[in-house]
Amino acid sequence: MNNKILAQSLAIALLSSALMANVASSNSPANPTTGAAKAATADYFNTAVNYYFGENGKPQDYTQAKYWFEKAAMQGSADAKFNLGVIYYDGLGIPQNYNQAKYWFEKAAAQGDAAAQFNLGIMYDNGYGIKQDYIKAKYWYEKAAKQGSAKAQFNLGVMYIEGKGVRQDYTQAKYWFEKAAAQGYANAQFALGVMHYDGLGMPQNYSLAKQWHGKACDNGDRQGCDEYKKLTALGY
């Protein structure tokens, strides 16, 4: 199969309005400990989200969003620290600054934020504002993957299948692809289809390849649809 389909996903995790109800978890060591402090942190965070999206009577204003995220971050909110990293990474209302993005992602990652851990993996994997370092990329992907991040699980599988920062290991690649695929992550489902098609670390099996390509297709992967059709035409 002449498809280069195992290139990692480079999409940085984006701010989500769902975070409005997800202020830093209460067991984070830097979190406010009193009810009043928690309420204030939640208010700072939600105000930031409203400015970010231009919702609930607030105009879209990244400068104000950054201001209120900083207020929440100073109170220990891991989500606010993560979102400050996104603002600096994407240069939203400010000049893009990878150093500051890394700083805030590291702060959130230290509190166990899987999205921040994934983004640090992306930065080290690609050398965004820092020296490219596959070993550190694997470290952060693995942190996020063990918390259930499908993107991190997929990217970790890519590292094992390509031997980037690790010894090439198809068994480990398959393990992590299966973890991501079980969450409906189409890239991982397609990758498993390729592994079965090409017999990478396993016996070649076109029927299983077709099944995985079909799952990827069902989850919106156009290349998965194309490969499914080809295998169907071949009688599998």
N, CA, C and O of each residue as an XYZ file, in Angstrom:
944
protein
N       0.854     -1.185      0.000
C       0.000      0.000      0.000
C       0.886      1.230      0.000
O       1.618      1.464      0.962
N       0.833      2.012     -1.053
C       1.707      3.179     -1.164
C       1.026      4.421     -0.582
O       0.784      5.399     -1.289
N       0.733      4.366      0.678
C       0.101      5.496      1.344
C       0.935      5.909      2.538
O       1.222      5.095      3.415
N       1.322      7.166      2.574
C       2.026      7.685      3.747
C       0.962      8.213      4.692
O       0.648      9.404      4.690
N       0.409      7.314      5.503
C      -0.741      7.701      6.308
C      -0.406      7.838      7.783
O      -1.277      8.178      8.583
N       0.825      7.582      8.152
C       1.140      7.557      9.569
C       1.803      8.843     10.055
O       2.365      8.877     11.149
N       1.740      9.892      9.251
C       2.254     11.177      9.721
C       1.422     11.627     10.909
O       0.198     11.501     10.904
N       2.093     12.153     11.927
C       1.376     12.494     13.134
C       0.421     13.653     12.905
O       0.589     14.467     11.998
N      -0.587     13.692     13.765
C      -1.521     14.817     13.767
C      -0.814     16.018     14.366
O      -0.278     15.935     15.471
N      -0.807     17.131     13.650
C      -0.101     18.314     14.125
C      -1.035     19.356     14.720
O      -0.598     20.436     15.117
N      -2.294     19.037     14.778
C      -3.255     20.034     15.265
C      -3.043     20.283     16.753
O      -3.054     19.357     17.564
N      -2.849     21.552     17.092
C      -2.732     21.893     18.501
C      -4.114     21.827     19.123
O      -5.097     22.219     18.495
N      -4.198     21.338     20.346
C      -5.499     21.271     21.005
C      -6.064     22.676     21.154
O      -5.344     23.593     21.550
N      -7.341     22.856     20.841
C      -7.956     24.172     20.834
C      -8.823     24.396     22.059
O      -9.343     23.456     22.662
N      -8.964     25.660     22.408
C      -9.842     26.061     23.483
C     -11.251     25.587     23.187
O     -11.695     25.640     22.040
N     -11.945     25.134     24.185
C     -13.320     24.665     23.988
C     -14.247     25.342     24.974
O     -13.881     25.553     26.130
N     -15.450     25.686     24.524
C     -16.412     26.308     25.427
C     -16.790     25.355     26.549
O     -17.268     25.784     27.599
N     -16.574     24.052     26.328
C     -16.863     23.081     27.383
C     -16.002     23.322     28.613
O     -16.355     22.881     29.707
N     -14.879     24.014     28.452
C     -14.003     24.271     29.581
C     -14.639     25.203     30.603
O     -14.151     25.318     31.727
N     -15.712     25.860     30.224
C     -16.355     26.773     31.162
C     -16.768     26.061     32.443
O     -16.786     26.658     33.520
N     -17.098     24.790     32.318
C     -17.512     24.020     33.490
C     -16.392     23.129     33.995
O     -16.632     22.172     34.731
N     -15.177     23.445     33.600
C     -14.070     22.546     33.908
C     -12.883     23.305     34.465
O     -11.758     23.146     33.993
N     -13.130     24.119     35.457
C     -12.046     24.822     36.135
C     -11.181     23.783     36.847
O     -11.659     22.704     37.195
N      -9.916     24.110     37.060
C      -8.914     23.146     37.532
C      -9.445     22.231     38.623
O     -10.145     22.673     39.534
N      -9.108     20.957     38.522
C      -9.636     19.952     39.440
C      -9.213     20.245     40.873
O      -8.140     20.795     41.123
N     -10.059     19.873     41.785
C      -9.851     20.266     43.179
C      -8.635     19.617     43.822
O      -8.178     20.070     44.872
N      -8.095     18.548     43.199
C      -6.926     17.904     43.807
C      -5.609     18.432     43.272
O      -4.548     17.916     43.624
N      -5.659     19.452     42.425
C      -4.422     20.053     41.947
C      -3.773     20.824     43.086
O      -4.454     21.596     43.761
N      -2.480     20.638     43.319
C      -1.854     21.218     44.500
C      -1.875     22.732     44.547
O      -1.839     23.319     45.628
N      -1.933     23.382     43.371
C      -1.883     24.842     43.366
C      -3.268     25.471     43.374
O      -3.384     26.689     43.244
N      -4.327     24.672     43.523
C      -5.673     25.198     43.455
C      -6.040     25.982     44.704
O      -5.505     25.725     45.782
N      -6.958     26.945     44.561
C      -7.461     27.644     45.743
C      -8.152     26.645     46.663
O      -8.769     25.689     46.193
N      -8.052     26.859     47.953
C      -8.551     25.874     48.910
C      -9.867     26.285     49.549
O     -10.558     25.436     50.111
N     -10.230     27.541     49.483
C     -11.474     27.975     50.097
C     -12.569     28.087     49.063
O     -12.309     28.247     47.870
N     -13.819     27.998     49.547
C     -14.949     28.115     48.638
C     -14.969     29.442     47.922
O     -15.262     29.494     46.727
N     -14.665     30.513     48.622
C     -14.673     31.844     48.016
C     -13.599     31.961     46.940
O     -13.826     32.556     45.887
N     -12.420     31.383     47.216
C     -11.331     31.445     46.237
C     -11.677     30.638     44.997
O     -11.387     31.059     43.877
N     -12.296     29.483     45.192
C     -12.708     28.668     44.056
C     -13.742     29.398     43.211
O     -13.682     29.373     41.982
N     -14.683     30.043     43.875
C     -15.720     30.778     43.147
C     -15.119     31.920     42.347
O     -15.521     32.170     41.211
N     -14.154     32.614     42.943
C     -13.499     33.723     42.241
C     -12.726     33.207     41.035
O     -12.760     33.816     39.966
N     -12.027     32.082     41.204
C     -11.262     31.501     40.100
C     -12.185     31.098     38.961
O     -11.885     31.336     37.792
N     -13.316     30.483     39.312
C     -14.292     30.088     38.305
C     -14.833     31.308     37.577
O     -15.031     31.271     36.363
N     -15.070     32.379     38.304
C     -15.580     33.605     37.691
C     -14.554     34.207     36.743
O     -14.906     34.631     35.643
N     -13.287     34.251     37.155
C     -12.220     34.750     36.279
C     -12.160     33.910     34.995
O     -12.082     34.436     33.885
N     -12.201     32.594     35.190
C     -12.064     31.689     34.045
C     -13.227     31.856     33.073
O     -13.020     31.964     31.864
N     -14.444     31.876     33.600
C     -15.605     31.989     32.726
C     -15.665     33.334     32.032
O     -16.121     33.423     30.892
N     -15.211     34.381     32.700
C     -15.130     35.688     32.055
C     -14.150     35.640     30.891
O     -14.414     36.203     29.829
N     -13.024     34.971     31.089
C     -12.034     34.815     30.018
C     -12.634     34.082     28.827
O     -12.442     34.487     27.681
N     -13.364     32.998     29.100
C     -13.979     32.215     28.020
C     -14.991     33.066     27.260
O     -15.063     32.997     26.033
N     -15.773     33.867     27.983
C     -16.759     34.724     27.329
C     -16.093     35.732     26.400
O     -16.584     35.983     25.300
N     -14.980     36.309     26.837
C     -14.249     37.237     25.968
C     -13.609     36.502     24.789
O     -13.558     37.028     23.677
N     -13.127     35.297     25.034
C     -12.479     34.541     23.960
C     -13.453     34.267     22.821
O     -13.110     34.420     21.649
N     -14.666     33.863     23.173
C     -15.646     33.502     22.149
C     -16.601     34.635     21.785
O     -17.322     34.542     20.792
N     -16.609     35.704     22.580
C     -17.576     36.767     22.335
C     -18.982     36.322     22.689
O     -19.913     36.466     21.898
N     -19.123     35.777     23.892
C     -20.398     35.210     24.331
C     -20.901     35.910     25.589
O     -20.159     36.608     26.280
N     -22.203     35.695     25.863
C     -22.829     36.169     27.101
C     -22.614     37.663     27.328
O     -22.283     38.100     28.430
N     -22.809     38.426     26.272
C     -22.741     39.881     26.372
C     -21.355     40.473     26.293
O     -21.203     41.691     26.384
N     -20.331     39.640     26.126
C     -18.963     40.139     26.017
C     -18.547     40.170     24.546
O     -18.859     39.240     23.802
N     -17.847     41.226     24.115
C     -17.308     41.234     22.746
C     -16.123     40.279     22.671
O     -15.451     40.037     23.674
N     -15.868     39.740     21.487
C     -14.669     38.902     21.352
C     -13.442     39.787     21.504
O     -13.257     40.741     20.748
N     -12.620     39.472     22.468
C     -11.474     40.317     22.791
C     -10.399     39.432     23.413
O     -10.479     39.086     24.592
N      -9.383     39.062     22.613
C      -8.349     38.155     23.100
C      -7.490     38.795     24.191
O      -6.966     38.099     25.061
N      -7.349     40.118     24.143
C      -6.568     40.796     25.182
C      -7.241     40.645     26.536
O      -6.596     40.359     27.544
N      -8.567     40.847     26.534
C      -9.306     40.666     27.776
C      -9.331     39.194     28.200
O      -9.249     38.885     29.389
N      -9.443     38.295     27.228
C      -9.420     36.872     27.545
C      -8.112     36.507     28.239
O      -8.101     35.804     29.249
N      -7.016     36.999     27.677
C      -5.700     36.731     28.265
C      -5.625     37.291     29.684
O      -5.105     36.630     30.583
N      -6.132     38.487     29.888
C      -6.099     39.118     31.209
C      -6.808     38.251     32.250
O      -6.282     38.015     33.338
N      -8.003     37.782     31.906
C      -8.784     37.004     32.869
C      -8.250     35.582     33.031
O      -8.328     35.013     34.120
N      -7.710     35.006     31.961
C      -7.052     33.705     32.124
C      -5.852     33.829     33.068
O      -5.598     32.938     33.879
N      -5.120     34.937     32.954
C      -3.974     35.146     33.840
C      -4.432     35.247     35.299
O      -3.776     34.730     36.204
N      -5.560     35.915     35.509
C      -6.099     36.032     36.868
C      -6.419     34.638     37.423
O      -6.101     34.319     38.568
N      -7.059     33.815     36.575
C      -7.411     32.460     37.012
C      -6.166     31.597     37.188
O      -6.085     30.786     38.110
N      -5.201     31.778     36.297
C      -3.959     30.999     36.383
C      -3.214     31.310     37.677
O      -2.656     30.408     38.303
N      -3.202     32.567     38.078
C      -2.528     32.943     39.308
C      -3.188     32.320     40.536
O      -2.569     32.200     41.593
N      -4.464     31.922     40.380
C      -5.178     31.237     41.457
C      -5.018     29.716     41.377
O      -5.567     28.985     42.201
N      -4.258     29.245     40.374
C      -3.957     27.826     40.295
C      -4.726     27.030     39.274
O      -4.597     25.807     39.225
N      -5.537     27.697     38.442
C      -6.344     26.959     37.467
C      -5.473     26.366     36.359
O      -4.845     27.100     35.596
N      -5.439     25.037     36.276
C      -4.684     24.370     35.215
C      -5.288     24.661     33.846
O      -4.562     24.822     32.865
N      -6.617     24.727     33.779
C      -7.272     25.019     32.500
C      -6.896     26.413     31.991
O      -6.676     26.605     30.795
N      -6.824     27.376     32.904
C      -6.434     28.727     32.505
C      -4.990     28.743     32.008
O      -4.677     29.419     31.028
N      -4.123     28.011     32.671
C      -2.719     27.938     32.240
C      -2.625     27.316     30.846
O      -1.890     27.799     29.985
N      -3.376     26.242     30.641
C      -3.412     25.616     29.314
C      -3.863     26.616     28.261
O      -3.242     26.725     27.204
N      -4.935     27.345     28.538
C      -5.484     28.260     27.540
C      -4.586     29.463     27.293
O      -4.579     30.011     26.190
N      -3.839     29.876     28.290
C      -2.813     30.895     28.060
C      -1.757     30.359     27.095
O      -1.274     31.081     26.223
N      -1.409     29.092     27.261
C      -0.472     28.481     26.320
C      -0.997     28.511     24.906
O      -0.250     28.787     23.968
N      -2.299     28.224     24.741
C      -2.916     28.267     23.407
C      -2.862     29.676     22.828
O      -2.538     29.856     21.654
N      -3.173     30.664     23.641
C      -3.162     32.059     23.180
C      -1.772     32.456     22.696
O      -1.631     33.076     21.642
N      -0.747     32.099     23.465
C       0.623     32.428     23.048
C       1.045     31.588     21.842
O       1.733     32.083     20.950
N       0.638     30.330     21.816
C       1.019     29.448     20.701
C       0.443     29.960     19.383
O       1.133     29.985     18.364
N      -0.817     30.366     19.412
C      -1.486     30.807     18.189
C      -1.327     32.306     17.924
O      -1.710     32.788     16.857
N      -0.769     33.044     18.882
C      -0.620     34.488     18.697
C      -1.963     35.189     18.607
O      -2.190     35.978     17.689
N      -2.850     34.912     19.544
C      -4.204     35.474     19.532
C      -4.216     36.802     20.282
O      -4.201     36.836     21.512
N      -4.241     37.882     19.530
C      -4.255     39.209     20.128
C      -2.900     39.676     20.612
O      -2.767     40.792     21.114
N      -1.894     38.832     20.467
C      -0.522     39.141     20.877
C       0.418     38.492     19.871
O       0.001     37.604     19.127
N       1.685     38.920     19.833
C       2.632     38.229     18.956
C       2.793     36.771     19.385
O       2.833     36.466     20.577
N       2.885     35.888     18.417
C       3.105     34.473     18.720
C       4.403     34.320     19.513
O       5.427     34.910     19.168
N       4.348     33.532     20.563
C       5.517     33.373     21.429
C       5.572     31.932     21.931
O       4.890     31.574     22.891
N       6.389     31.108     21.271
C       6.484     29.698     21.647
C       7.080     29.511     23.041
O       6.714     28.571     23.748
N       7.986     30.387     23.439
C       8.576     30.261     24.768
C       7.521     30.412     25.858
O       7.491     29.648     26.823
N       6.646     31.421     25.688
C       5.581     31.619     26.656
C       4.549     30.500     26.576
O       3.999     30.082     27.595
N       4.286     30.010     25.350
C       3.361     28.878     25.199
C       3.883     27.681     25.971
O       3.147     27.041     26.721
N       5.167     27.384     25.780
C       5.786     26.258     26.477
C       5.731     26.461     27.982
O       5.461     25.516     28.724
N       5.982     27.676     28.440
C       5.948     27.982     29.871
C       4.594     27.633     30.478
O       4.518     26.976     31.516
N       3.527     28.081     29.819
C       2.201     27.854     30.378
C       1.751     26.405     30.204
O       1.077     25.857     31.076
N       2.118     25.784     29.088
C       1.794     24.363     28.933
C       2.485     23.532     30.017
O       1.896     22.598     30.561
N       3.736     23.880     30.327
C       4.462     23.156     31.370
C       3.792     23.327     32.730
O       3.725     22.388     33.523
N       3.297     24.539     32.990
C       2.603     24.788     34.255
C       1.355     23.918     34.355
O       1.094     23.309     35.392
N       0.584     23.865     33.262
C      -0.638     23.052     33.262
C      -0.309     21.567     33.297
O      -0.972     20.790     33.985
N       0.727     21.178     32.546
C       1.123     19.765     32.490
C       1.549     19.261     33.861
O       1.293     18.110     34.212
N       2.194     20.114     34.628
C       2.637     19.725     35.968
C       1.461     19.427     36.887
O       1.605     18.716     37.882
N       0.294     19.974     36.547
C      -0.926     19.695     37.305
C      -1.715     18.542     36.686
O      -2.852     18.275     37.078
N      -1.106     17.867     35.724
C      -1.740     16.692     35.143
C      -2.657     16.957     33.978
O      -3.454     16.088     33.622
N      -2.577     18.139     33.361
C      -3.452     18.462     32.242
C      -2.989     17.726     30.983
O      -1.917     18.013     30.451
N      -3.797     16.780     30.512
C      -3.396     15.933     29.387
C      -3.250     16.713     28.090
O      -2.366     16.412     27.288
N      -4.108     17.719     27.868
C      -4.008     18.507     26.641
C      -2.703     19.282     26.598
O      -2.084     19.402     25.542
N      -2.283     19.808     27.744
C      -1.006     20.523     27.813
C       0.156     19.564     27.586
O       1.129     19.908     26.916
N       0.053     18.378     28.139
C       1.102     17.372     27.933
C       1.201     17.007     26.450
O       2.297     16.891     25.902
N       0.051     16.830     25.813
C       0.043     16.531     24.380
C       0.692     17.654     23.582
O       1.481     17.394     22.674
N       0.365     18.893     23.911
C       0.910     20.021     23.161
C       2.417     20.156     23.357
O       3.124     20.546     22.428
N       2.913     19.845     24.534
C       4.367     19.827     24.735
C       5.006     18.748     23.864
O       6.088     18.945     23.311
N       4.326     17.609     23.750
C       4.811     16.577     22.848
C       4.901     17.078     21.419
O       5.884     16.819     20.725
N       3.878     17.795     20.980
C       3.858     18.372     19.632
C       5.029     19.333     19.447
O       5.711     19.302     18.422
N       5.257     20.183     20.442
C       6.317     21.184     20.322
C       7.689     20.527     20.223
O       8.508     20.932     19.398
N       7.950     19.524     21.049
C       9.241     18.831     20.982
C       9.346     17.968     19.724
O      10.421     17.862     19.133
N       8.258     17.366     19.322
C       8.257     16.510     18.137
C       8.637     17.293     16.884
O       9.316     16.775     15.997
N       8.192     18.546     16.823
C       8.372     19.341     15.614
C       9.373     20.482     15.759
O       9.655     21.188     14.790
N       9.908     20.667     16.959
C      10.863     21.747     17.158
C      10.230     23.116     17.066
O      10.830     24.043     16.523
N       9.020     23.257     17.592
C       8.344     24.552     17.564
C       8.869     25.439     18.686
O       8.456     25.302     19.838
N       9.773     26.340     18.351
C      10.315     27.274     19.324
C      11.332     26.671     20.268
O      11.873     27.372     21.123
N      11.602     25.392     20.128
C      12.569     24.694     20.966
C      13.328     23.694     20.103
O      12.922     23.398     18.979
N      14.413     23.185     20.626
C      15.175     22.180     19.882
C      14.349     20.907     19.755
O      13.811     20.407     20.743
N      14.252     20.388     18.540
C      13.514     19.145     18.323
C      14.127     18.034     19.162
O      15.341     17.835     19.161
N      13.276     17.318     19.874
C      13.768     16.289     20.787
C      12.717     15.184     20.860
O      11.714     15.320     21.560
N      12.949     14.091     20.135
C      11.969     13.010     20.074
C      11.813     12.298     21.413
O      10.733     11.800     21.730
N      12.872     12.248     22.190
C      12.780     11.581     23.491
C      11.834     12.345     24.416
O      11.006     11.746     25.102
N      11.965     13.676     24.427
C      11.056     14.488     25.243
C       9.638     14.471     24.672
O       8.658     14.501     25.416
N       9.544     14.423     23.343
C       8.216     14.318     22.724
C       7.516     13.048     23.201
O       6.347     13.075     23.586
N       8.252     11.930     23.169
C       7.675     10.662     23.624
C       7.270     10.751     25.090
O       6.215     10.251     25.480
N       8.101     11.383     25.892
C       7.800     11.516     27.317
C       6.445     12.183     27.534
O       5.625     11.710     28.320
N       6.223     13.294     26.821
C       4.982     14.030     27.027
C       3.790     13.345     26.376
O       2.692     13.344     26.933
N       3.998     12.758     25.193
C       2.909     11.997     24.581
C       2.463     10.863     25.503
O       1.269     10.612     25.666
N       3.438     10.186     26.101
C       3.119      9.052     26.954
C       2.340      9.492     28.186
O       1.418      8.806     28.626
N       2.717     10.639     28.736
C       1.988     11.185     29.882
C       0.518     11.390     29.518
O      -0.381     10.982     30.253
N       0.296     12.028     28.375
C      -1.078     12.306     27.944
C      -1.799     11.030     27.528
O      -2.984     10.857     27.811
N      -1.079     10.141     26.857
C      -1.677      8.884     26.388
C      -2.187      8.049     27.548
O      -3.254      7.441     27.459
N      -1.439      8.018     28.623
C      -1.839      7.219     29.785
C      -3.049      7.813     30.495
O      -3.699      7.148     31.301
N      -3.341      9.077     30.184
C      -4.549      9.697     30.715
C      -5.727      9.565     29.747
O      -6.822     10.058     30.018
N      -5.491      8.898     28.624
C      -6.588      8.634     27.703
C      -6.682      9.535     26.496
O      -7.670      9.471     25.763
N      -5.682     10.381     26.260
C      -5.710     11.253     25.084
C      -5.524     10.433     23.812
O      -4.462      9.849     23.593
N      -6.557     10.390     22.978
C      -6.484      9.606     21.738
C      -5.424     10.161     20.791
O      -4.718      9.394     20.136
N      -5.306     11.488     20.713
C      -4.295     12.093     19.841
C      -2.894     11.698     20.300
O      -2.029     11.381     19.484
N      -2.683     11.720     21.604
C      -1.367     11.344     22.130
C      -1.102      9.862     21.912
O       0.017      9.472     21.581
N      -2.114      9.043     22.093
C      -1.958      7.606     21.852
C      -1.580      7.348     20.394
O      -0.701      6.536     20.106
N      -2.248      8.042     19.486
C      -1.930      7.886     18.068
C      -0.509      8.338     17.773
O       0.239      7.632     17.096
N      -0.130      9.504     18.272
C       1.207     10.022     17.991
C       2.294      9.145     18.602
O       3.379      9.011     18.037
N       2.002      8.553     19.750
C       2.947      7.621     20.360
C       3.098      6.386     19.469
O       4.202      5.872     19.290
N       1.985      5.918     18.918
C       2.048      4.812     17.968
C       2.889      5.144     16.758
O       3.643      4.305     16.266
N       2.759      6.375     16.274
C       3.559      6.827     15.132
C       5.043      6.766     15.472
O       5.853      6.332     14.653
N       5.398      7.199     16.674
C       6.805      7.193     17.071
C       7.357      5.768     17.083
O       8.487      5.530     16.655
N       6.557      4.828     17.573
C       7.014      3.435     17.609
C       7.097      2.829     16.210
O       8.013      2.057     15.924
N       6.159      3.169     15.344
C       6.185      2.551     14.014
C       7.307      3.138     13.161
O       7.823      2.472     12.263
N       7.683      4.389     13.443
C       8.747      5.035     12.673
C      10.098      4.974     13.376
O      11.118      5.325     12.784
N      10.116      4.533     14.636
C      11.380      4.480     15.375
C      11.933      5.853     15.673
O      13.138      6.076     15.561
N      11.059      6.784     16.055
C      11.492      8.149     16.384
C      11.610      8.293     17.898
O      10.604      8.302     18.609
N      12.842      8.404     18.385
C      13.064      8.552     19.818
C      12.928      7.256     20.582
O      13.128      7.217     21.796
N      12.586      6.191     19.872
C      12.435      4.864     20.467
C      12.915      3.828     19.458
O      13.057      4.121     18.271
N      13.163      2.621     19.941
C      13.436      1.524     19.016
C      12.142      1.194     18.275
O      11.079      1.111     18.890
N      12.227      1.006     16.954
C      11.034      0.666     16.186
C      10.399     -0.595     16.767
O      11.069     -1.607     16.975
N       9.096     -0.513     17.023
C       8.419     -1.615     17.702
C       6.973     -1.651     17.224
O       6.142     -0.869     17.687
N       6.674     -2.562     16.294
C       5.326     -2.645     15.730
C       4.297     -3.091     16.778
O       3.131     -2.703     16.712
N       4.733     -3.901     17.734
C       3.797     -4.346     18.774
C       3.322     -3.172     19.617
O       2.136     -3.049     19.920
N       4.267     -2.307     19.993
C       3.902     -1.113     20.756
C       3.069     -0.145     19.907
O       2.126      0.472     20.403
N       3.421     -0.022     18.644
C       2.645      0.840     17.757
C       1.195      0.367     17.703
O       0.262      1.157     17.852
N       1.027     -0.928     17.487
C      -0.321     -1.503     17.422
C      -1.059     -1.284     18.735
O      -2.247     -0.959     18.724
N      -0.381     -1.455     19.862
C      -0.998     -1.265     21.181
C      -1.593      0.136     21.310
O      -2.741      0.298     21.725
N      -0.796      1.147     20.948
C      -1.265      2.517     21.129
C      -2.291      2.910     20.070
O      -3.220      3.665     20.358
N      -2.133      2.408     18.853
C      -3.161      2.665     17.841
C      -4.503      2.075     18.270
O      -5.553      2.691     18.083
N      -4.455      0.875     18.847
C      -5.695      0.244     19.297
C      -6.353      1.041     20.422
O      -7.579      1.140     20.485
N      -5.539      1.604     21.302
C      -6.077      2.443     22.377
C      -6.835      3.644     21.796
O      -7.947      3.960     22.218
N      -6.204      4.300     20.819
C      -6.846      5.463     20.200
C      -8.046      5.045     19.357
O      -9.079      5.715     19.361
N      -7.905      3.940     18.637
C      -8.988      3.458     17.776
C     -10.230      3.116     18.582
O     -11.350      3.330     18.117
N     -10.042      2.586     19.791
C     -11.168      2.231     20.653
C     -11.982      3.461     21.045
O     -13.141      3.344     21.444
N     -11.369      4.644     20.930
C     -12.075      5.894     21.212
C     -12.673      6.512     19.947
O     -13.200      7.625     19.974
N     -12.582      5.767     18.833
C     -13.148      6.263     17.582
C     -12.251      7.214     16.825
O     -12.721      7.958     15.964
N     -10.944      7.203     17.136
C     -10.014      8.120     16.477
C      -9.668      7.573     15.096
O      -8.988      6.554     14.976
N     -10.132      8.244     14.072
C     -10.066      7.718     12.701
C      -8.634      7.502     12.217
O      -8.365      6.519     11.527
N      -7.713      8.396     12.564
C      -6.326      8.237     12.121
C      -5.740      6.911     12.604
O      -5.020      6.230     11.874
N      -6.065      6.562     13.848
C      -5.550      5.316     14.413
C      -6.211      4.107     13.762
O      -5.553      3.094     13.523
N      -7.495      4.206     13.478
C      -8.195      3.116     12.804
C      -7.612      2.890     11.415
O      -7.421      1.749     10.994
N      -7.333      3.963     10.714
C      -6.737      3.830      9.394
C      -5.332      3.232      9.499
O      -4.950      2.387      8.690
N      -4.572      3.673     10.494
C      -3.211      3.148     10.686
C      -3.237      1.646     10.946
O      -2.386      0.915     10.441
N      -4.205      1.184     11.727
C      -4.328     -0.251     11.963
C      -4.677     -0.983     10.670
O      -4.210     -2.097     10.435
N      -5.494     -0.357      9.843
C      -5.786     -0.946      8.544
C      -4.531     -1.124      7.714
O      -4.355     -2.151      7.059
N      -3.668     -0.141      7.737
C      -2.404     -0.215      6.989
C      -1.512     -1.310      7.560
O      -0.890     -2.061      6.809
N      -1.449     -1.401      8.889
C      -0.599     -2.420      9.508
C      -1.055     -3.831      9.110
O      -0.235     -4.696      8.801
N      -2.371     -4.046      9.123
C      -2.880     -5.359      8.718
C      -2.685     -5.591      7.223
O      -2.393     -6.709      6.797
N      -2.845     -4.543      6.434
C      -2.683     -4.676      4.983
C      -1.245     -5.037      4.619
O      -0.995     -5.903      3.780
N      -0.307     -4.351      5.274
C       1.107     -4.549      4.943
C       1.774     -5.634      5.774
O       2.921     -5.994      5.512
N       1.069     -6.162      6.776
C       1.667     -7.181      7.630
C       2.788     -6.645      8.478
O       3.838     -7.278      8.597
N       2.582     -5.488      9.068
C       3.619     -4.871      9.900
C       3.527     -5.408     11.320
O       2.656     -5.004     12.090
N       4.432     -6.322     11.663
C       4.440     -6.907     12.991
C       3.354     -7.932     13.209
O       3.120     -8.355     14.341
N       2.697     -8.332     12.162
C       1.598     -9.296     12.254
C       1.410     -9.935     10.884
O       1.902     -9.405      9.888
N       0.705    -11.070     10.816
C       0.435    -11.653      9.499
C      -0.424    -10.713      8.649
O      -1.338    -10.060      9.153
N      -0.120    -10.660      7.383
C      -0.913     -9.824      6.478
C      -2.352    -10.331      6.457
O      -2.584    -11.533      6.331
N      -3.314     -9.424      6.581
C      -4.716     -9.830      6.655
C      -5.585     -8.743      6.026
O      -5.894     -7.733      6.658
N      -5.974     -8.970      4.767
C      -6.754     -7.963      4.044
C      -8.158     -7.790      4.623
O      -8.720     -6.696      4.565
N      -8.722     -8.853      5.175
C     -10.070     -8.744      5.747
C     -10.065     -7.818      6.968
O     -10.949     -6.974      7.114
N      -9.068     -7.981      7.841
C      -8.960     -7.089      8.994
C      -8.599     -5.663      8.561
O      -9.059     -4.687      9.154
N      -7.774     -5.563      7.526
C      -7.449     -4.237      6.997
C      -8.729     -3.540      6.555
O      -8.940     -2.361      6.841
N      -9.584     -4.287      5.850
C     -10.847     -3.708      5.380
C     -11.722     -3.271      6.558
O     -12.338     -2.206      6.514
N     -11.775     -4.089      7.603
C     -12.581     -3.725      8.765
C     -12.124     -2.407      9.382
O     -12.939     -1.545      9.712
N     -10.803     -2.264      9.532
C     -10.289     -1.041     10.145
C     -10.470      0.165      9.230
O     -10.777      1.263      9.694
N     -10.278     -0.043      7.924
C     -10.512      1.071      7.007
C     -11.981      1.470      7.016
O     -12.311      2.650      6.891
N     -12.860      0.488      7.162
C     -14.283      0.793      7.251
C     -14.624      1.606      8.480
O     -15.434      2.530      8.418
N     -13.996      1.257      9.616
C     -14.219      2.028     10.842
C     -13.719      3.466     10.669
O     -14.375      4.422     11.082
N     -12.541      3.593     10.047
C     -12.004      4.935      9.809
C     -12.942      5.728      8.900
O     -13.189      6.912      9.131
N     -13.458      5.068      7.870
C     -14.400      5.712      6.955
C     -15.637      6.190      7.699
O     -16.103      7.309      7.491
N     -16.167      5.331      8.573
C     -17.354      5.696      9.354
C     -17.112      6.910     10.229
O     -18.047      7.635     10.571
N     -15.848      7.132     10.593
C     -15.503      8.283     11.427
C     -14.958      9.458     10.614
O     -14.314     10.360     11.150
N     -15.234      9.423      9.300
C     -14.950     10.598      8.472
C     -13.627     10.618      7.755
O     -13.262     11.646      7.183
N     -12.883      9.512      7.762
C     -11.587      9.484      7.088
C     -11.788      9.103      5.619
O     -12.137      7.964      5.310
N     -11.567     10.050      4.730
C     -11.817      9.827      3.307
C     -10.908      8.748      2.737
O     -11.351      7.937      1.924
N      -9.655      8.727      3.144
C      -8.728      7.718      2.641
C      -9.157      6.319      3.107
O      -8.979      5.334      2.390
N      -9.724      6.247      4.319
C     -10.252      4.987      4.799
C     -11.381      4.494      3.905
O     -11.475      3.304      3.607
N     -12.238      5.419      3.478
C     -13.335      5.061      2.566
C     -12.785      4.525      1.249
O     -13.281      3.531      0.719
N     -11.752      5.194      0.724
C     -11.162      4.772     -0.556
C     -10.566      3.372     -0.448
O     -10.765      2.542     -1.334
N      -9.834      3.108      0.640
C      -9.209      1.793      0.795
C     -10.260      0.709      1.032
O     -10.105     -0.421      0.567
N     -11.309      1.047      1.741
C     -12.406      0.105      1.964
C     -13.029     -0.300      0.621
O     -13.283     -1.480      0.375
N     -13.266      0.675     -0.224
C     -13.854      0.385     -1.538
C     -12.928     -0.487     -2.384
O     -13.378     -1.412     -3.060
N     -11.635     -0.183     -2.339
C     -10.670     -0.966     -3.125
C     -10.657     -2.430     -2.670
O     -10.642     -3.342     -3.497
N     -10.663     -2.644     -1.361
C     -10.628     -4.006     -0.845
C     -11.941     -4.735     -1.123
O     -11.953     -5.941     -1.369
N     -13.032     -3.997     -1.082
C     -14.326     -4.599     -1.431
C     -14.319     -5.050     -2.894
O     -14.804     -6.131     -3.230
N     -13.765     -4.209     -3.742
C     -13.697     -4.544     -5.177
C     -12.823     -5.759     -5.428
O     -13.007     -6.473     -6.413
N     -11.856     -5.996     -4.520
C     -10.973     -7.162     -4.658
C     -11.581     -8.422     -4.044
O     -10.972     -9.491     -4.063
N     -12.791     -8.278     -3.498
C     -13.474     -9.437     -2.972
C     -13.296     -9.707     -1.494
O     -13.615    -10.797     -1.020
N     -12.791     -8.730     -0.760
C     -12.590     -8.911      0.684
C     -13.740     -8.280      1.469
O     -13.748     -8.331      2.699
